[in-house]
C-alpha cells in the first residue's frame, strides 16, 4: 500500500514539475502580480477534521496554504455545504459550525490568512502578502427560511449564498430536481431583495433556469454563478446556456468557470452515464477508504477518478478544457463577465489541474491564446472584485431608507 501511495505522489510531483516548466516567465510575472480569486472551494469540509492543518502542505486534496501561495492565489471563498436534504434548525446549526471553522482557521493562522468581506479588503490582503479568506454558503436551505439567520450569516462574514444546492428548498427550484415552485416563490424573491440590502452576492450556480431568470428580474445588484461552466460545450444542467451567459452579463454578473470533469467534458459525461458500473466501483472503493467521513469522501473521490482516467477506465479530461470553457464564455458574454470557481476539494479535477499550484498554467494558456494582460487580470480576479464592489454600492444606497422584511 505504501508503495502505491509513493508511486501516486511521485507521479503527481513529476506531472507538476513538467507543467511548471511549461509556464513562461512572462506568464509567471503576470500571474503573481495579479489578484487571483477562486469563488468556490470545498476545503471547508476538511477544516472540520481536527487532524487537518491547512497551514501545512498535504499530499492529498487540492488546497492548503503552502500550495495556495505556490499557485499565486490571492483570495479564496470557502464554501459552507451540507446536504440539501437537511433542513430547518439542524441545517442552520451545521452551517454555523462550518462558518466558525473557517473563522477559527483564520484566527489560528494570522500570518497567512485574513478574513475579508470587501473588495478593498482583498486588495489590501494582496498588498500585505496575505491570503484573503471569504465565505460562501452553498444552499439557501441552510438559512432555515429565516431572514434573521441570513442577516446573521452576513454579520459573520458570509459574502454570497447559492440559492439552492442539488435539491429544491422551500422557496426556490434547483437545476437537478423536479420543479416545485416554477422558479422563486414570493419569499424567495424577498430573500434576493434582502441579500441586495445586506450586501450579499446572489449565487445562481445550482439553480433551475427559471429560478435564474426570476433572480435577474428581482435583483438590483449584479449576481454571479460561483462555479458553473458552459452548457453548449458540456450539457450538464448545472452549466449555463449561451443565452443565460449573455443575460448574466447584461446584469453585470460573472460566470465563474468550474473545473469538475463532468462539467467540462461531454465525452466524460456520456461515458459515465453509459457505464454505471464504473461509478459503482468508484463509490464502493471510496466507501471502503473513507466510511462516512465526508471530507475524506470528497478528496478520495477526486483522486480515484483521476486514477481511473490515467488507467484508461474513464475518458481522460485534460486541464485545457478549462481554457476552452473560459474562451467560450468570453466570446458569448464578454471579457468583463468571466472568472474562476474551481470547486477544489469538492469535485474531480482534470488531469494537469490536480491542485491549486497549477493555476499559473491558466495565465500561461490565456497569454498563448492572445489575451491581453488587462483581460487576463479581469478573468483572474478583477471581474469578481467589480461584482463585489457593485453589490456593496447597492447595499449602501439601499440601507439608509430600507426597512428589512420581517
C-alpha positions as CSV (number, residue, x, y, z in Angstrom):
1,X,0.0,0.0,0.0
2,X,2.8,2.4,0.9
3,X,4.5,1.7,-2.5
4,X,1.2,2.6,-4.3
5,X,0.9,5.8,-2.3
6,X,4.5,6.7,-3.0
7,X,4.1,6.0,-6.7
8,X,1.0,8.2,-6.9
9,X,2.7,11.0,-5.1
10,X,5.8,10.7,-7.2
11,X,3.8,10.7,-10.5
12,X,1.8,13.7,-9.3
13,X,5.0,15.6,-8.4
14,X,6.6,14.7,-11.7
15,X,3.5,15.9,-13.6
16,X,3.6,19.2,-11.6
17,X,7.2,19.8,-12.4
18,X,6.6,19.2,-16.1
19,X,3.7,21.6,-16.1
20,X,5.6,24.2,-14.1
21,X,8.4,24.1,-16.7
22,X,5.9,24.9,-19.5
23,X,4.8,28.1,-17.8
24,X,6.7,31.1,-19.3
25,X,8.4,33.6,-17.2
26,X,6.1,36.3,-18.7
27,X,3.1,34.3,-17.5
28,X,4.5,33.8,-14.1
29,X,5.2,37.5,-13.8
30,X,1.6,38.4,-14.9
31,X,0.1,35.8,-12.7
32,X,1.8,36.5,-9.4
33,X,1.3,40.3,-9.8
34,X,-2.4,39.8,-10.4
35,X,-5.2,39.4,-7.9
36,X,-6.3,35.8,-8.4
37,X,-9.7,34.9,-6.9
38,X,-11.3,31.4,-6.6
39,X,-15.0,31.8,-5.8
40,X,-15.8,28.3,-4.8
41,X,-13.8,25.8,-2.7
42,X,-14.9,22.9,-0.6
43,X,-11.9,22.6,1.7
44,X,-14.2,23.8,4.5
45,X,-15.3,20.1,5.0
46,X,-11.6,19.3,5.8
47,X,-11.4,22.1,8.3
48,X,-13.9,20.2,10.5
49,X,-11.3,17.4,10.9
50,X,-9.1,18.2,13.9
51,X,-6.3,16.3,12.2
52,X,-6.2,18.6,9.2
53,X,-4.0,21.7,9.4
54,X,-4.4,23.9,6.4
55,X,-1.2,25.8,7.2
56,X,0.8,22.6,6.4
57,X,1.5,21.1,2.9
58,X,-0.5,17.9,2.3
59,X,-0.1,15.2,-0.3
60,X,-3.8,14.7,-0.8
61,X,-6.7,17.1,-1.6
62,X,-6.3,20.3,-3.7
63,X,-5.8,23.1,-1.3
64,X,-3.6,24.2,1.6
65,X,-1.7,27.4,2.4
66,X,1.7,26.4,1.0
67,X,0.1,25.3,-2.2
68,X,-2.1,28.4,-2.4
69,X,1.0,30.5,-2.2
70,X,2.8,28.4,-4.8
71,X,-0.2,28.8,-7.1
72,X,-0.4,32.6,-6.6
73,X,-3.9,32.6,-5.1
74,X,-4.9,35.9,-3.6
75,X,-8.4,35.2,-2.3
76,X,-10.5,32.0,-1.7
77,X,-14.2,31.6,-1.0
78,X,-14.6,28.7,1.4
79,X,-17.9,27.0,0.7
80,X,-20.2,26.1,3.6
81,X,-22.0,23.0,2.5
82,X,-24.4,20.4,3.9
83,X,-26.8,18.1,2.0
84,X,-30.0,19.8,0.7
85,X,-31.9,17.0,2.4
86,X,-31.0,18.5,5.8
87,X,-33.3,21.5,6.6
88,X,-34.6,23.5,9.5
89,X,-32.8,24.1,12.7
90,X,-30.2,21.3,12.1
91,X,-29.2,22.9,8.8
92,X,-28.7,26.3,10.5
93,X,-26.7,24.6,13.2
94,X,-24.3,22.8,10.8
95,X,-23.9,25.9,8.7
96,X,-22.9,27.9,11.7
97,X,-20.4,25.2,12.7
98,X,-18.7,25.5,9.3
99,X,-18.7,29.3,9.3
100,X,-17.0,29.1,12.8
101,X,-14.5,26.5,11.4
102,X,-13.4,29.0,8.7
103,X,-13.2,31.9,11.1
104,X,-11.1,29.8,13.6
105,X,-8.8,28.7,10.8
106,X,-8.1,32.3,10.1
107,X,-7.6,33.1,13.8
108,X,-5.1,30.3,14.1
109,X,-3.0,31.4,11.1
110,X,-2.9,35.2,11.1
111,X,0.5,35.2,9.3
112,X,-1.0,33.7,6.2
113,X,-4.8,34.3,6.3
114,X,-7.1,37.3,6.8
115,X,-10.9,37.3,6.9
116,X,-12.1,39.6,4.2
117,X,-15.5,40.8,3.3
118,X,-15.0,43.6,0.8
119,X,-13.2,44.2,-2.5
120,X,-11.0,46.7,-0.7
121,X,-10.0,44.1,1.9
122,X,-8.9,41.7,-0.8
123,X,-6.7,44.4,-2.4
124,X,-5.3,45.1,1.0
125,X,-4.6,41.5,1.6
126,X,-2.6,41.3,-1.6
127,X,-0.5,44.3,-0.5
128,X,0.2,42.6,2.8
129,X,1.1,39.3,1.2
130,X,-1.8,37.5,2.9
131,X,-4.5,35.2,1.5
132,X,-7.9,36.8,1.7
133,X,-10.4,34.3,3.2
134,X,-14.0,34.7,2.3
135,X,-17.1,32.6,2.9
136,X,-20.0,31.4,0.7
137,X,-23.0,29.4,1.8
138,X,-23.8,26.7,-0.8
139,X,-27.5,26.3,-0.4
140,X,-30.4,28.5,0.8
141,X,-31.8,25.6,2.8
142,X,-29.2,26.5,5.5
143,X,-30.9,29.7,6.4
144,X,-33.9,27.8,7.7
145,X,-36.5,30.0,5.9
146,X,-35.5,32.8,8.3
147,X,-34.2,36.2,7.1
148,X,-32.8,36.8,10.5
149,X,-30.5,33.8,10.0
150,X,-29.5,35.2,6.6
151,X,-28.5,38.5,8.3
152,X,-26.6,36.6,10.9
153,X,-24.6,34.8,8.2
154,X,-23.7,38.2,6.7
155,X,-22.7,39.5,10.1
156,X,-20.3,36.6,10.4
157,X,-18.6,37.3,7.1
158,X,-20.6,35.3,4.5
159,X,-20.3,37.2,1.2
160,X,-22.5,35.0,-1.0
161,X,-25.3,32.4,-0.8
162,X,-26.1,29.9,-3.5
163,X,-29.8,29.9,-3.6
164,X,-30.2,26.1,-3.9
165,X,-28.0,23.0,-4.0
166,X,-28.9,19.7,-5.6
167,X,-32.4,19.7,-4.0
168,X,-35.2,22.2,-4.2
169,X,-35.7,24.1,-1.0
170,X,-39.0,25.6,0.2
171,X,-38.7,28.7,-1.9
172,X,-36.5,28.0,-4.9
173,X,-36.1,25.3,-7.6
174,X,-32.8,23.6,-8.2
175,X,-31.4,22.6,-11.6
176,X,-31.2,19.0,-10.6
177,X,-34.6,18.4,-9.1
178,X,-38.2,18.3,-10.4
179,X,-39.6,21.8,-10.3
180,X,-41.9,22.6,-7.4
181,X,-42.2,26.4,-7.4
182,X,-41.8,27.5,-11.0
183,X,-38.6,29.3,-10.0
184,X,-38.7,31.6,-7.0
185,X,-41.6,31.9,-4.6
186,X,-42.6,35.3,-3.2
187,X,-40.5,34.5,-0.2
188,X,-37.6,33.6,-2.5
189,X,-37.8,37.0,-4.1
190,X,-37.7,38.5,-0.6
191,X,-34.5,36.5,0.1
192,X,-32.9,38.0,-3.1
193,X,-34.0,41.6,-2.1
194,X,-32.7,41.1,1.4
195,X,-29.4,39.8,0.1
196,X,-29.2,43.0,-2.0
197,X,-29.8,45.1,1.0
198,X,-27.2,43.5,3.3
199,X,-24.6,43.3,0.6
200,X,-24.5,39.6,0.0
201,X,-23.9,38.3,-3.6
202,X,-26.7,36.2,-5.0
203,X,-25.2,33.0,-6.4
204,X,-27.1,31.3,-9.3
205,X,-25.0,28.1,-9.6
206,X,-27.2,25.1,-9.0
207,X,-30.5,26.9,-9.6
208,X,-33.0,26.0,-12.3
209,X,-33.2,28.0,-15.4
210,X,-36.5,29.6,-14.3
211,X,-35.0,30.4,-10.9
212,X,-32.1,32.1,-12.7
213,X,-34.4,34.3,-14.7
214,X,-36.5,35.1,-11.6
215,X,-33.3,36.2,-9.8
216,X,-32.3,38.5,-12.7
217,X,-35.8,40.1,-12.7
218,X,-35.6,40.6,-8.9
219,X,-32.1,41.6,-8.1
220,X,-31.0,45.2,-8.1
221,X,-27.3,44.2,-7.9
222,X,-25.2,42.0,-10.2
223,X,-25.2,38.3,-9.4
224,X,-22.8,35.6,-10.2
225,X,-22.5,31.8,-10.8
226,X,-19.8,30.9,-8.3
227,X,-18.9,27.5,-10.0
228,X,-20.6,26.8,-13.4
229,X,-19.3,26.1,-16.9
230,X,-20.8,26.3,-20.4
231,X,-23.7,24.1,-21.3
232,X,-23.1,24.4,-25.1
233,X,-19.8,22.5,-24.5
234,X,-20.9,20.1,-21.8
235,X,-24.7,19.5,-21.4
236,X,-25.0,19.5,-17.7
237,X,-28.0,21.1,-16.0
238,X,-25.5,22.8,-13.6
239,X,-23.9,24.6,-16.6
240,X,-25.2,27.8,-18.2
241,X,-26.7,28.1,-21.7
242,X,-25.3,30.8,-24.0
243,X,-28.5,32.8,-23.5
244,X,-28.0,32.6,-19.7
245,X,-24.4,33.8,-20.0
246,X,-25.4,36.7,-22.2
247,X,-28.2,37.7,-19.8
248,X,-26.0,37.3,-16.8
249,X,-23.5,39.7,-18.5
250,X,-26.3,42.2,-19.2
251,X,-27.0,42.1,-15.4
252,X,-23.3,42.9,-14.8
253,X,-22.6,39.5,-13.4
254,X,-19.9,36.9,-13.8
255,X,-19.8,33.2,-14.7
256,X,-17.0,31.6,-12.7
257,X,-15.8,28.5,-14.6
258,X,-16.0,25.2,-12.7
259,X,-13.1,22.7,-13.2
260,X,-15.1,19.5,-12.5
261,X,-14.5,17.0,-15.3
262,X,-18.2,16.2,-15.5
263,X,-19.0,19.8,-16.3
264,X,-16.1,20.3,-18.7
265,X,-16.2,17.2,-20.9
266,X,-19.3,15.9,-22.8
267,X,-17.3,12.7,-23.6
268,X,-16.7,12.1,-20.0
269,X,-20.3,12.7,-19.1
270,X,-21.6,10.4,-21.8
271,X,-19.2,7.6,-20.9
272,X,-20.1,7.9,-17.2
273,X,-23.8,7.7,-18.0
274,X,-23.3,4.7,-20.3
275,X,-21.1,2.8,-17.8
276,X,-22.8,3.0,-14.4
277,X,-20.7,0.0,-13.1
278,X,-17.6,2.2,-13.2
279,X,-19.3,4.8,-10.9
280,X,-20.4,2.0,-8.6
281,X,-16.8,0.6,-8.5
282,X,-15.5,4.1,-7.6
283,X,-18.2,4.6,-5.0
284,X,-17.5,1.3,-3.4
285,X,-13.8,2.0,-3.2
286,X,-14.3,5.5,-1.7
287,X,-16.7,3.9,0.9
288,X,-14.0,1.4,1.7
289,X,-11.4,4.1,2.1
290,X,-13.5,6.7,3.9
291,X,-16.5,5.2,5.6
292,X,-18.9,8.0,6.4
293,X,-16.1,10.7,6.6
294,X,-17.5,13.4,4.2
295,X,-14.2,15.3,3.8
296,X,-12.4,12.1,3.0
297,X,-15.1,11.1,0.5
298,X,-14.7,14.3,-1.5
299,X,-10.9,14.1,-1.6
300,X,-10.7,10.4,-2.2
301,X,-13.3,10.5,-5.0
302,X,-11.3,13.2,-6.8
303,X,-8.1,11.2,-6.6
304,X,-9.7,7.9,-7.6
305,X,-11.5,9.2,-10.7
306,X,-8.2,10.7,-11.9
307,X,-6.6,7.3,-11.3
308,X,-9.3,5.7,-13.4
309,X,-8.7,8.3,-16.2
310,X,-4.9,7.7,-16.1
311,X,-5.6,3.9,-16.3
312,X,-7.9,4.3,-19.3
313,X,-11.0,3.2,-17.3
314,X,-12.6,6.6,-17.9
315,X,-12.0,9.2,-20.7
316,X,-9.1,11.5,-19.9
317,X,-10.1,15.1,-19.4
318,X,-7.2,17.5,-19.7
319,X,-7.0,20.8,-17.8
320,X,-7.0,22.7,-21.1
321,X,-10.8,22.0,-21.2
322,X,-11.0,24.8,-18.6
323,X,-9.4,27.2,-21.1
324,X,-12.0,26.1,-23.7
325,X,-14.8,27.0,-21.4
326,X,-13.2,30.3,-20.4
327,X,-12.7,31.2,-24.0
328,X,-16.3,30.3,-25.0
329,X,-17.8,32.3,-22.1
330,X,-15.7,35.3,-23.1
331,X,-16.9,35.1,-26.7
332,X,-20.5,34.8,-25.6
333,X,-20.7,37.1,-22.5
334,X,-17.7,39.4,-22.9
335,X,-14.4,39.7,-21.2
336,X,-15.9,41.6,-18.2
337,X,-18.1,38.6,-17.2
338,X,-15.9,35.6,-16.7
339,X,-13.9,34.4,-13.7
340,X,-12.7,31.2,-11.9
341,X,-14.7,29.0,-9.5
342,X,-12.7,25.7,-9.3
343,X,-14.8,23.5,-6.9
344,X,-11.4,22.4,-5.5
345,X,-11.8,19.7,-2.8
346,X,-15.4,19.1,-3.8
347,X,-15.2,17.8,-7.4
348,X,-13.0,15.8,-9.7
349,X,-10.1,17.9,-11.1
350,X,-8.9,17.3,-14.7
351,X,-5.5,15.9,-15.4
352,X,-2.9,18.6,-15.1
353,X,-5.0,20.6,-12.6
354,X,-4.6,18.3,-9.6
355,X,-4.4,21.2,-7.2
356,X,-4.1,24.9,-6.7
357,X,-0.4,25.0,-7.6
358,X,-1.4,24.6,-11.3
359,X,-3.2,27.9,-11.5
360,X,-0.3,29.7,-13.3
361,X,-1.0,27.4,-16.3
362,X,-4.3,29.2,-16.9
363,X,-2.5,32.5,-17.2
364,X,0.1,31.0,-19.5
365,X,-2.5,29.4,-21.7
366,X,-4.5,32.6,-22.0
367,X,-1.4,34.6,-22.9
368,X,-0.6,32.0,-25.6
369,X,-4.2,32.4,-27.0
370,X,-3.5,36.1,-27.4
371,X,-5.4,37.5,-24.4
372,X,-4.0,40.9,-23.2
373,X,-2.6,41.4,-19.8
374,X,-5.6,43.5,-18.7
375,X,-8.0,40.9,-20.0
376,X,-6.2,38.1,-18.1
377,X,-6.3,40.2,-14.9
378,X,-10.1,40.6,-15.3
379,X,-10.6,36.8,-15.6
380,X,-8.2,36.0,-12.7
381,X,-10.0,38.3,-10.3
382,X,-10.8,41.9,-11.4
383,X,-14.2,40.9,-12.7
384,X,-15.1,39.4,-9.3
385,X,-13.8,42.4,-7.5
386,X,-16.1,44.6,-9.7
387,X,-19.2,42.5,-8.7
388,X,-18.2,42.7,-5.0
389,X,-17.9,46.5,-5.3
390,X,-21.2,46.9,-7.1
391,X,-23.0,44.7,-4.6
392,X,-21.5,46.8,-1.8
393,X,-22.6,50.0,-3.6
394,X,-26.2,48.8,-4.0
395,X,-26.3,47.8,-0.3
396,X,-25.0,51.2,0.9
397,X,-27.5,53.0,-1.3
398,X,-30.5,50.9,-0.1
399,X,-29.6,50.8,3.6
400,X,-30.5,54.4,4.5
401,X,-34.1,54.0,3.7
402,X,-34.8,50.3,3.5
403,X,-36.9,48.5,6.1
404,X,-35.9,44.9,6.2
405,X,-38.6,42.3,5.7
406,X,-39.9,40.7,8.9
